[in-house]
Amino acid sequence: MAEPAEAPAAVRHAEEVMGTVFSFDVRGGESAVVRTALAEAVAGLHRVNEVFSTYREDSQVSRLARGELTVAECDPEVAQVLELAAEAERVSEGWFSTTYRGSLDPTGIVKGWAAERAAREIASVGVSGVSVNGGGDVQMFGTPEPHRPWRVGVSDPLRPGGLAAVISAAGVDRLAVATSGTAERGAHIVDPRTGRPAITDLVAATVVAPLLTWADCWATAAFAMGSREGLAWLESLPGVEALLITAGDEVRCTGGLAARLG
């Protein structure tokens, strides 16, 4: 009888940055290589904060918004993120936007993009699996152990401490889960049509997709749309599943979400 496969060694780390906590869970790989990659990924998050923070007067994005810099004069990542944001705006027909109160604000895409990039960098150094959780939005690559997938609990916004669902990455080598809602930060999601907080029937929109950059954008856009329009739009996106929870405690899911539960 074959011996059970040994679980890969785990390296875990939590880092406060971008006004939240990024949690890393790395499995397998050569210890020194993993720790170097982890240190570089953490340094990259702090650099992203320096470049993109709208709370820092001296950040490149703040200076860009004031007209003191051009995109060409910024780090290459700024152009990259703005191109991704423009694509998100196009796909969402304007429900995702990087304009807030008439000024440039790419906050809605940066955290997911940064967490995805950090996870991808660590995954490239020969680990068996990596999960990066940036303030509740998670990017996963590989597996934590042989024959066991990554799993992510989705908080129930109406029952503090409870779970609305558990998402499994079984059968795929990459998966992301992102939630937008009012439970943690209040009415912070903007309706791009009015520039005011989005008032819809939703309290949370959770999106499951291969990559966190897009899952994060789609959750934000769907929340601003509301449950009916948001669900129909999410159903039209390939490779995307979602769980929407209304203030009336209704749960609305895309057709393929059941295959990701567990």
Backbone bond lengths (Angstrom), bond angles and torsions (degrees), N, CA, C in turn:
res aa  C-N    CA-C-N  psi(-1)  N-CA   C-N-CA  omega(-1)  CA-C   N-CA-C  phi
1 M - - - 1.461 - - 1.531 108.81 -
2 A 1.334 115.50 132.69 1.458 120.50 -176.10 1.519 110.88 -68.90
3 E 1.341 114.47 141.80 1.459 119.76 175.70 1.531 110.09 -69.33
4 P 1.337 118.34 141.25 1.475 119.07 176.46 1.520 110.53 -62.82
5 A 1.324 115.97 142.43 1.462 120.91 -179.60 1.524 110.11 -63.52
6 E 1.321 115.49 136.47 1.457 120.08 -179.52 1.525 110.32 -74.58
7 A 1.343 116.14 138.65 1.468 119.94 179.64 1.529 109.31 -69.02
8 P 1.337 117.51 136.04 1.465 120.07 178.25 1.528 111.22 -63.17
9 A 1.328 115.51 150.50 1.461 120.15 176.41 1.519 109.73 -61.36
10 A 1.334 116.08 145.16 1.466 121.50 -177.96 1.520 110.48 -111.04
11 V 1.325 116.03 136.42 1.455 122.40 171.29 1.524 107.05 -120.24
12 R 1.317 116.36 123.83 1.470 120.23 -177.73 1.524 109.63 -122.70
13 H 1.321 114.59 147.76 1.464 119.25 -179.57 1.524 108.80 -155.89
14 A 1.327 116.37 143.45 1.468 121.72 174.56 1.522 108.48 -123.31
15 E 1.340 116.45 135.11 1.459 122.19 -176.21 1.523 109.92 -132.89
16 E 1.333 115.98 126.68 1.463 120.40 174.82 1.522 108.52 -84.11
17 V 1.325 116.11 120.38 1.462 121.57 -179.47 1.526 107.91 -164.75
18 M 1.304 118.24 153.30 1.472 123.87 -179.39 1.522 112.33 58.03
19 G 1.324 117.27 30.14 1.457 120.16 178.01 1.507 114.40 73.26
20 T 1.351 117.51 15.12 1.457 120.64 179.27 1.524 107.76 -148.84
21 V 1.335 116.39 -170.43 1.469 121.20 177.71 1.522 109.17 -116.75
22 F 1.322 116.07 129.42 1.463 122.61 172.98 1.525 107.89 -101.29
23 S 1.326 116.79 122.52 1.462 121.86 -179.52 1.528 109.55 -109.59
24 F 1.326 115.32 129.74 1.458 122.41 -179.39 1.526 109.58 -110.12
25 D 1.328 116.29 136.36 1.465 122.77 172.79 1.524 106.47 -133.13
26 V 1.336 116.19 107.66 1.461 121.91 -175.00 1.522 108.96 -114.91
27 R 1.337 117.21 131.83 1.459 121.85 -178.20 1.528 110.72 -119.23
28 G 1.340 114.63 135.22 1.455 120.77 176.49 1.517 112.75 75.51
29 G 1.336 114.73 -172.32 1.450 120.82 -178.79 1.520 111.84 85.94
30 E 1.314 116.40 170.04 1.469 122.45 179.35 1.523 108.48 -81.12
31 S 1.318 116.74 128.30 1.465 122.12 -168.35 1.523 113.55 -53.32
32 A 1.316 117.77 -49.72 1.468 120.18 -176.95 1.523 110.96 -64.89
33 V 1.325 116.03 -39.28 1.470 120.60 179.61 1.526 110.23 -65.38
34 V 1.333 115.94 -43.65 1.465 120.79 179.54 1.518 110.94 -61.38
35 R 1.323 116.78 -45.52 1.467 119.67 -177.21 1.530 111.69 -67.61
36 T 1.328 116.74 -33.78 1.468 119.53 174.91 1.525 110.72 -65.82
37 A 1.344 115.72 -45.80 1.468 120.17 179.58 1.517 111.14 -63.09
38 L 1.327 116.53 -38.53 1.460 120.87 178.76 1.525 110.70 -65.03
39 A 1.332 116.56 -43.95 1.469 120.22 178.74 1.523 110.98 -62.14
40 E 1.331 116.86 -39.70 1.464 120.52 178.96 1.526 110.99 -67.90
41 A 1.336 117.01 -38.40 1.467 120.46 178.67 1.528 110.90 -65.45
42 V 1.336 116.71 -41.01 1.466 120.96 178.27 1.528 110.45 -64.84
43 A 1.335 116.77 -44.03 1.469 120.05 177.40 1.518 110.41 -61.00
44 G 1.344 116.47 -36.13 1.463 120.41 177.91 1.516 112.50 -64.00
45 L 1.330 117.64 -36.20 1.467 120.86 177.49 1.523 110.94 -64.87
46 H 1.334 116.25 -41.60 1.461 118.76 179.04 1.533 110.79 -66.98
47 R 1.318 116.55 -35.86 1.463 119.47 176.72 1.534 110.42 -65.72
48 V 1.322 117.79 -40.75 1.468 121.35 176.32 1.526 109.77 -58.89
49 N 1.316 116.99 -42.12 1.464 120.25 179.04 1.524 111.22 -62.39
50 E 1.326 116.54 -42.06 1.464 120.75 179.03 1.530 111.56 -62.39
51 V 1.327 116.36 -38.49 1.466 121.14 -175.53 1.523 112.14 -80.36
52 F 1.345 116.88 -40.22 1.465 120.56 -167.64 1.523 115.36 -105.38
53 S 1.320 119.19 -11.51 1.460 119.93 -174.47 1.527 111.88 -61.70
54 T 1.330 115.73 128.26 1.463 120.64 175.29 1.526 111.18 -83.89
55 Y 1.342 117.10 -4.87 1.459 121.84 178.55 1.526 112.08 -92.35
56 R 1.331 115.94 -9.18 1.460 120.46 179.68 1.524 109.16 -104.22
57 E 1.303 116.20 119.66 1.468 120.26 -178.81 1.528 111.93 -61.09
58 D 1.355 116.46 -29.01 1.452 120.08 -175.42 1.523 113.87 -94.99
59 S 1.341 118.12 3.95 1.467 118.71 179.37 1.527 110.15 -69.50
60 Q 1.323 115.96 155.38 1.460 119.57 -179.64 1.527 111.15 -62.39
61 V 1.311 117.29 -37.23 1.463 119.57 -179.79 1.530 110.92 -67.70
62 S 1.331 117.48 -39.27 1.467 119.86 176.80 1.528 110.52 -64.15
63 R 1.314 115.99 -43.59 1.463 119.91 179.37 1.533 111.08 -67.88
64 L 1.320 116.71 -35.28 1.476 121.11 176.29 1.529 110.04 -64.18
65 A 1.344 116.31 -43.02 1.465 120.68 179.95 1.524 111.65 -63.83
66 R 1.329 117.02 -31.17 1.471 120.97 179.18 1.534 112.53 -86.62
67 G 1.314 117.02 -1.33 1.452 120.27 179.13 1.519 114.81 80.84
68 E 1.337 116.93 14.43 1.461 120.82 -179.88 1.517 113.08 -84.82
69 L 1.334 115.76 -17.94 1.464 122.17 176.96 1.521 108.70 -132.38
70 T 1.326 116.22 155.25 1.463 121.19 167.27 1.527 107.92 -99.33
71 V 1.327 116.41 164.28 1.466 119.64 177.49 1.523 110.47 -58.55
72 A 1.314 117.02 -38.85 1.466 121.23 -179.62 1.520 112.32 -63.47
73 E 1.310 116.90 -26.22 1.463 120.92 179.97 1.529 112.80 -86.01
74 C 1.322 116.95 -9.43 1.462 121.72 178.87 1.531 110.32 -86.62
75 D 1.323 115.85 169.41 1.461 120.24 172.68 1.528 109.39 -57.63
76 P 1.343 118.41 149.82 1.474 121.26 -178.85 1.526 113.48 -55.91
77 E 1.351 116.88 -28.58 1.464 120.07 -179.80 1.519 112.52 -62.36
78 V 1.315 117.54 -27.64 1.464 120.10 179.74 1.521 110.28 -65.56
79 A 1.315 116.95 -47.93 1.465 120.29 177.51 1.525 110.50 -61.61
80 Q 1.338 116.36 -40.65 1.465 120.24 179.76 1.521 111.37 -60.26
81 V 1.333 116.55 -48.09 1.461 120.56 -178.49 1.527 111.05 -66.02
82 L 1.318 117.66 -40.34 1.463 120.14 179.74 1.526 111.32 -66.55
83 E 1.334 117.15 -33.63 1.470 119.67 175.09 1.522 111.36 -66.70
84 L 1.322 116.88 -42.57 1.464 120.75 176.69 1.532 110.47 -62.85
85 A 1.319 116.88 -41.05 1.465 120.95 179.69 1.526 111.14 -65.06
86 A 1.328 116.25 -38.24 1.470 119.60 177.81 1.525 110.56 -64.23
87 E 1.341 116.07 -37.39 1.470 119.58 176.68 1.523 110.52 -66.57
88 A 1.334 117.16 -41.25 1.461 120.22 177.64 1.533 111.16 -62.33
89 E 1.310 116.46 -39.27 1.468 120.58 178.22 1.527 110.74 -64.81
90 R 1.336 115.94 -39.71 1.464 120.10 179.57 1.526 111.01 -65.93
91 V 1.341 116.50 -49.18 1.466 120.78 -177.29 1.528 111.08 -63.72
92 S 1.325 116.84 -36.12 1.469 120.95 -178.33 1.526 113.07 -88.09
93 E 1.316 116.54 3.73 1.467 121.84 -179.09 1.532 110.78 54.96
94 G 1.334 114.77 41.42 1.458 119.95 174.38 1.511 116.16 90.17
95 W 1.323 118.31 -3.90 1.470 119.94 -179.96 1.522 111.81 -74.87
96 F 1.322 117.02 -21.86 1.460 120.29 168.20 1.516 107.23 -103.27
97 S 1.330 117.63 133.15 1.455 120.59 -176.12 1.527 110.26 -145.57
98 T 1.334 115.70 150.01 1.469 120.97 174.85 1.528 110.88 -105.33
99 T 1.315 116.71 19.23 1.461 120.91 176.50 1.522 109.42 -110.88
100 Y 1.317 116.00 126.37 1.459 120.87 178.46 1.523 108.19 -132.32
101 R 1.323 115.46 121.03 1.470 121.69 -177.71 1.522 110.97 52.20
102 G 1.326 114.72 42.45 1.457 120.77 175.21 1.511 115.47 77.74
103 S 1.337 117.42 4.56 1.459 120.68 -176.83 1.522 110.42 -123.72
104 L 1.321 116.41 155.63 1.455 121.98 177.48 1.527 110.74 -64.90
105 D 1.336 116.22 128.70 1.457 121.27 177.99 1.537 108.56 -152.04
106 P 1.356 117.05 92.92 1.464 119.97 -178.23 1.527 113.58 -85.68
107 T 1.328 117.26 19.00 1.462 121.72 -176.67 1.522 112.10 -52.46
108 G 1.320 117.70 -37.27 1.456 121.62 -174.52 1.510 115.08 -65.23
109 I 1.319 117.93 -15.94 1.464 120.36 180.00 1.515 112.60 -114.33
110 V 1.327 117.94 -23.68 1.469 120.86 -168.56 1.521 112.66 -65.25
111 K 1.338 118.42 -44.06 1.465 119.62 -174.81 1.520 111.40 -63.73
112 G 1.333 116.76 -46.93 1.457 120.19 179.33 1.513 112.14 -63.28
113 W 1.335 115.72 -43.08 1.464 120.40 177.77 1.519 111.21 -61.46
114 A 1.328 117.31 -42.90 1.469 121.72 -178.28 1.524 111.24 -66.62
115 A 1.338 117.83 -42.31 1.464 120.92 178.89 1.521 110.78 -65.90
116 E 1.337 116.76 -42.15 1.464 120.51 177.29 1.527 110.61 -61.09
117 R 1.321 117.16 -44.82 1.464 121.05 -178.99 1.524 110.61 -63.14
118 A 1.332 117.36 -42.77 1.461 120.96 178.96 1.530 110.90 -61.50
119 A 1.326 116.57 -44.48 1.463 120.47 179.59 1.527 110.83 -64.50
120 R 1.319 116.73 -41.58 1.458 121.15 -179.41 1.536 110.71 -63.46
121 E 1.335 116.60 -41.34 1.470 120.72 179.94 1.525 110.83 -61.93
122 I 1.328 116.88 -43.12 1.462 120.07 -179.82 1.530 110.52 -70.55
123 A 1.327 117.19 -37.94 1.468 120.46 179.83 1.526 112.17 -62.22
124 S 1.339 116.27 -23.61 1.472 120.20 -175.06 1.529 113.39 -80.00
125 V 1.351 118.55 -4.67 1.465 119.32 -175.54 1.527 112.46 -102.80
126 G 1.329 117.34 21.81 1.455 120.32 172.36 1.509 115.65 88.56
127 V 1.320 118.18 26.32 1.465 121.11 176.07 1.519 109.11 -85.52
128 S 1.330 116.16 162.74 1.470 119.03 177.08 1.522 111.56 -86.40
129 G 1.328 116.32 -24.29 1.455 118.98 178.89 1.511 111.42 -166.56
130 V 1.324 116.26 152.27 1.458 121.47 175.54 1.523 108.89 -148.08
131 S 1.329 115.13 139.50 1.462 122.25 173.75 1.525 107.69 -128.90
132 V 1.332 115.96 128.82 1.462 120.98 175.46 1.523 107.86 -121.09
133 N 1.325 115.29 122.10 1.465 122.42 -179.27 1.521 108.03 -110.02
134 G 1.324 116.12 110.75 1.456 120.99 178.70 1.520 110.39 -104.07
135 G 1.325 117.22 94.12 1.459 120.60 178.68 1.511 114.19 60.22
136 G 1.338 117.33 33.61 1.461 121.23 177.76 1.509 114.85 101.54
137 D 1.327 117.91 -11.09 1.463 122.38 176.54 1.525 107.98 -103.03
138 V 1.338 117.06 129.99 1.455 121.21 -164.41 1.527 111.62 -124.39
139 Q 1.353 115.23 134.99 1.460 122.17 170.39 1.523 108.15 -115.56
140 M 1.333 116.36 129.73 1.462 121.95 -179.01 1.521 110.67 -124.44
141 F 1.319 115.91 139.12 1.461 122.85 171.36 1.524 108.28 -129.18
142 G 1.338 117.24 146.65 1.450 121.49 176.46 1.510 112.61 66.70
143 T 1.352 115.78 -149.52 1.466 121.40 -179.53 1.531 109.67 -136.50
144 P 1.331 117.24 152.17 1.462 119.67 178.36 1.527 112.73 -74.66
145 E 1.324 116.53 -31.41 1.460 122.72 -179.83 1.531 108.04 -149.53
146 P 1.344 117.75 158.36 1.464 119.20 175.78 1.531 110.88 -57.24
147 H 1.311 115.58 133.16 1.475 122.69 175.81 1.528 113.14 64.66
148 R 1.329 117.30 18.49 1.471 119.73 175.01 1.515 109.06 -134.95
149 P 1.329 117.53 123.21 1.466 119.77 -177.51 1.525 112.01 -85.40
150 W 1.324 115.76 163.91 1.453 120.88 167.18 1.526 108.68 -64.97
151 R 1.321 117.00 145.93 1.465 122.23 176.13 1.529 108.23 -135.81
152 V 1.333 116.22 142.25 1.462 121.95 -177.02 1.527 109.12 -129.24
153 G 1.318 116.15 127.10 1.454 119.85 175.38 1.518 110.98 -84.51
154 V 1.320 116.61 135.50 1.467 122.82 177.04 1.521 108.09 -100.86
155 S 1.322 116.41 117.98 1.465 120.65 -177.19 1.526 111.34 -63.80
156 D 1.320 114.86 143.29 1.458 121.30 175.07 1.528 108.05 -86.67
157 P 1.339 118.76 112.94 1.466 120.28 -175.39 1.514 113.68 -67.98
158 L 1.317 117.03 -17.95 1.458 120.03 -177.85 1.525 112.73 -99.66
159 R 1.349 116.88 -6.09 1.468 121.54 -179.99 1.521 108.61 -136.40
160 P 1.322 117.30 85.66 1.466 120.76 -176.77 1.525 112.07 -50.72
161 G 1.325 115.47 130.24 1.453 120.67 -178.49 1.511 113.74 90.30
162 G 1.340 117.13 -12.36 1.455 120.77 -179.85 1.516 112.25 -96.22
163 L 1.319 115.42 166.76 1.462 121.71 178.75 1.525 110.46 -112.62
164 A 1.323 115.47 136.05 1.458 120.65 174.78 1.516 111.19 -84.42
165 A 1.338 116.83 -29.05 1.459 121.85 -178.36 1.515 109.06 -168.47
166 V 1.325 116.47 163.58 1.463 122.88 170.47 1.523 107.10 -122.71
167 I 1.329 115.56 123.94 1.460 121.80 -177.76 1.528 108.89 -98.56
168 S 1.326 116.58 133.60 1.465 122.06 -179.42 1.520 110.35 -112.39
169 A 1.340 115.40 140.86 1.464 121.01 176.54 1.525 111.28 -96.01
170 A 1.316 117.72 21.89 1.462 121.67 -178.76 1.528 110.78 -57.54
171 G 1.324 115.75 131.77 1.462 120.68 173.64 1.509 115.40 85.48
172 V 1.329 118.43 -1.45 1.467 120.62 178.33 1.520 109.19 -129.62
173 D 1.336 116.93 152.82 1.467 118.98 -178.90 1.518 112.65 -96.35
174 R 1.329 117.22 0.20 1.461 120.26 175.20 1.521 108.28 -154.61
175 L 1.313 115.50 140.23 1.468 120.58 179.19 1.519 108.65 -159.54
176 A 1.326 115.43 145.11 1.460 121.85 178.94 1.521 109.59 -131.46
177 V 1.330 115.00 147.77 1.468 121.79 177.56 1.526 107.59 -132.94
178 A 1.333 116.62 125.73 1.466 121.20 -179.70 1.525 109.30 -134.18
179 T 1.330 115.60 141.38 1.466 121.07 179.43 1.518 110.37 -126.51
180 S 1.314 115.89 133.56 1.464 122.03 170.14 1.518 107.82 -117.10
181 G 1.334 116.14 138.94 1.453 118.62 -179.84 1.513 111.39 -178.88
182 T 1.310 114.71 -172.83 1.464 121.23 -174.62 1.518 113.28 -105.77
183 A 1.343 118.06 -5.56 1.470 120.08 -172.77 1.522 112.28 -65.08
184 E 1.334 117.47 -41.77 1.464 120.73 -173.91 1.533 112.29 -86.66
185 R 1.345 116.25 -45.79 1.463 119.64 -169.38 1.527 113.75 -119.52
186 G 1.325 117.94 10.72 1.454 119.68 -178.99 1.522 111.52 72.71
187 A 1.324 115.80 -159.32 1.473 121.27 -175.02 1.534 110.43 -82.00
188 H 1.339 115.96 76.13 1.470 120.37 -177.15 1.524 112.87 -103.38
189 I 1.339 117.35 -8.18 1.466 120.60 -178.92 1.526 108.80 -87.56
190 V 1.330 115.45 129.72 1.457 121.13 -172.83 1.523 110.89 -96.29
191 D 1.323 116.46 140.18 1.461 122.77 169.27 1.523 106.82 -82.07
192 P 1.355 118.68 111.17 1.466 119.76 -175.37 1.525 113.82 -61.44
193 R 1.315 117.00 -21.61 1.479 119.34 -178.89 1.516 111.67 -73.40
194 T 1.345 117.14 -30.17 1.461 120.88 -175.55 1.528 113.31 -112.86
195 G 1.344 116.82 -19.86 1.454 120.43 -174.84 1.515 112.90 75.70
196 R 1.329 116.59 6.27 1.463 121.91 -179.07 1.523 109.39 -109.80
197 P 1.345 118.68 165.63 1.468 120.05 177.81 1.525 111.69 -53.51
198 A 1.333 115.45 138.01 1.467 121.06 -179.27 1.531 109.26 -71.82
199 I 1.314 115.98 121.34 1.465 121.64 177.32 1.525 107.12 -108.74
200 T 1.327 116.41 105.03 1.461 120.91 -179.68 1.524 108.53 -131.17
201 D 1.343 115.86 -175.22 1.459 119.94 177.56 1.518 112.44 -83.47
202 L 1.347 117.93 0.07 1.454 120.83 -175.47 1.524 112.46 -92.94
203 V 1.342 115.44 148.78 1.456 120.87 167.54 1.532 110.34 -110.90
204 A 1.340 117.18 -18.16 1.464 120.11 177.79 1.521 110.55 -159.78
205 A 1.315 114.87 142.66 1.469 122.08 173.46 1.524 107.07 -130.31
206 T 1.325 116.33 116.29 1.465 122.03 179.00 1.519 108.72 -109.32
207 V 1.322 116.37 129.23 1.462 122.21 -178.67 1.520 109.59 -118.55
208 V 1.323 115.72 136.58 1.461 123.72 177.37 1.529 107.45 -115.31
209 A 1.327 116.59 124.14 1.459 122.00 -177.36 1.527 107.88 -153.45
210 P 1.329 118.22 167.30 1.465 118.44 -179.45 1.527 114.19 -62.06
211 L 1.345 117.80 -37.02 1.459 120.91 -172.73 1.527 111.19 -125.46
212 L 1.330 115.74 140.91 1.461 121.17 -172.54 1.526 113.41 -71.71
213 T 1.328 118.02 -30.90 1.473 119.20 177.48 1.517 109.87 -50.94
214 W 1.334 115.44 -49.19 1.468 119.74 -176.56 1.520 111.89 -78.79
215 A 1.328 118.23 -39.83 1.469 119.67 178.98 1.521 110.87 -56.52
216 D 1.328 115.91 -41.60 1.464 121.14 179.94 1.533 111.14 -64.33
217 C 1.324 116.16 -46.70 1.478 120.10 179.17 1.517 111.29 -62.79
218 W 1.332 116.41 -44.13 1.475 119.69 -175.56 1.525 110.70 -68.58
219 A 1.348 118.34 -34.70 1.465 120.24 177.17 1.524 110.65 -64.49
220 T 1.334 116.31 -41.40 1.470 120.72 179.15 1.525 110.66 -63.87
221 A 1.330 115.87 -47.44 1.465 120.20 -178.33 1.522 111.33 -63.89
222 A 1.336 116.61 -44.22 1.464 120.02 -178.02 1.524 111.17 -64.30
223 F 1.336 116.75 -38.63 1.463 118.91 178.02 1.524 110.35 -61.04
224 A 1.329 116.55 -43.75 1.465 119.95 -179.54 1.527 111.88 -64.38
225 M 1.342 116.84 -30.06 1.468 120.82 -179.77 1.524 112.70 -72.89
226 G 1.340 117.13 -33.66 1.455 120.44 -171.23 1.514 110.84 96.34
227 S 1.324 116.79 167.79 1.468 120.74 -168.91 1.522 113.93 -64.70
228 R 1.325 118.47 -44.66 1.460 119.80 -174.39 1.524 111.47 -68.31
229 E 1.324 116.82 -54.89 1.461 120.10 -178.57 1.531 110.62 -69.64
230 G 1.327 116.26 -37.86 1.458 120.15 -179.30 1.510 112.41 -63.15
231 L 1.333 117.01 -43.83 1.463 120.28 -179.76 1.522 111.13 -64.99
232 A 1.324 116.64 -44.00 1.467 119.90 179.63 1.532 110.95 -61.54
233 W 1.314 116.39 -40.51 1.461 120.00 -179.89 1.526 111.25 -68.14
234 L 1.326 117.44 -43.90 1.461 120.87 179.69 1.530 111.25 -63.15
235 E 1.322 116.68 -36.37 1.474 120.11 177.04 1.532 111.46 -60.74
236 S 1.328 116.95 -26.83 1.468 120.20 -176.73 1.530 112.78 -82.10
237 L 1.327 117.73 -10.69 1.462 120.99 -175.99 1.525 110.04 -90.07
238 P 1.325 118.80 126.02 1.467 120.38 -179.43 1.518 112.32 -67.52
239 G 1.328 116.26 138.19 1.457 121.29 176.46 1.507 114.88 73.91
240 V 1.322 117.31 13.31 1.471 121.67 -175.99 1.525 109.67 -117.67
241 E 1.329 116.12 133.04 1.461 121.86 172.53 1.524 108.23 -125.89
242 A 1.328 116.98 162.42 1.462 118.77 -175.15 1.515 111.83 -155.91
243 L 1.335 113.28 156.93 1.457 123.45 175.77 1.522 106.79 -130.85
244 L 1.320 117.01 118.09 1.458 122.09 -179.01 1.526 109.13 -113.50
245 I 1.338 115.95 134.98 1.461 121.04 179.72 1.519 108.80 -121.54
246 T 1.337 115.93 126.62 1.456 120.42 -177.44 1.534 110.23 -93.77
247 A 1.320 114.64 165.20 1.465 120.22 177.92 1.521 111.41 -62.74
248 G 1.327 115.84 -23.74 1.461 120.52 176.84 1.513 113.97 -86.26
249 D 1.340 116.86 12.25 1.465 124.04 177.37 1.525 112.37 67.97
250 E 1.329 116.75 28.57 1.460 120.37 170.22 1.517 109.05 -88.57
251 V 1.327 116.36 140.66 1.463 122.03 176.58 1.521 108.03 -111.96
252 R 1.324 115.58 123.08 1.462 120.96 -179.22 1.517 108.53 -122.47
253 C 1.330 116.79 129.15 1.456 121.87 -173.68 1.520 111.31 -126.26
254 T 1.316 115.80 152.71 1.461 120.42 169.85 1.522 109.39 -71.14
255 G 1.315 116.16 160.70 1.458 121.29 -172.05 1.515 114.51 -62.58
256 G 1.331 117.16 -31.53 1.460 119.17 -176.23 1.513 115.56 -95.98
257 L 1.338 118.16 5.98 1.453 120.07 -174.37 1.533 111.52 -65.38
258 A 1.322 117.48 -33.76 1.462 120.72 -176.19 1.526 111.97 -55.07
259 A 1.330 117.33 -33.14 1.458 121.40 -179.92 1.520 112.61 -68.96
260 R 1.350 117.28 -15.32 1.463 121.74 -179.11 1.521 112.20 -103.19
261 L 1.324 118.09 -0.53 1.466 120.99 -179.46 1.521 110.72 -83.91
262 G 1.312 116.94 143.95 1.449 120.04 178.97 1.472 112.90 142.70
